[in-house]
């Protein structure tokens, strides 16, 4: 998924279920059976890569800032391309 596509999807949802966007604080990914928000972002030439890193929580605000700066980049979790997201209690879950 390209950063600009995810931004557009989030913007569309902001008019609906994400009206309370400020209550969504973190970005999560699946780690086995659980979800984690202990992530760090690395921006490469045409990729935004999320990697797990203990003691570092990725906020939704930080994530959206990077998406805005790298709109044409694809989003990855390590080497796996991210295809979408869904809302969870404290943020969004990428998958």
Secondary structure in CASP SS format (residue, H / E / C, confidence):
PFRMAT SS
TARGET T0000
AUTHOR 0000-0000-0000
METHOD secondary structure of the structure
MODEL  1
X C 1.00
X E 1.00
X H 1.00
X H 1.00
X H 1.00
X H 1.00
X H 1.00
X H 1.00
X H 1.00
X H 1.00
X H 1.00
X H 1.00
X H 1.00
X H 1.00
X C 1.00
X C 1.00
X H 1.00
X H 1.00
X H 1.00
X H 1.00
X H 1.00
X H 1.00
X H 1.00
X C 1.00
X C 1.00
X E 1.00
X E 1.00
X E 1.00
X E 1.00
X E 1.00
X E 1.00
X C 1.00
X C 1.00
X E 1.00
X E 1.00
X E 1.00
X C 1.00
X E 1.00
X E 1.00
X E 1.00
X E 1.00
X E 1.00
X E 1.00
X C 1.00
X C 1.00
X C 1.00
X E 1.00
X E 1.00
X E 1.00
X E 1.00
X E 1.00
X E 1.00
X E 1.00
X E 1.00
X E 1.00
X E 1.00
X E 1.00
X C 1.00
X E 1.00
X H 1.00
X H 1.00
X H 1.00
X H 1.00
X H 1.00
X H 1.00
X H 1.00
X H 1.00
X H 1.00
X H 1.00
X C 1.00
X C 1.00
X C 1.00
X C 1.00
X E 1.00
X E 1.00
X E 1.00
X E 1.00
X C 1.00
X C 1.00
X E 1.00
X E 1.00
X C 1.00
X C 1.00
X C 1.00
X E 1.00
X E 1.00
X E 1.00
X E 1.00
X C 1.00
X C 1.00
X E 1.00
X E 1.00
X E 1.00
X E 1.00
X C 1.00
END
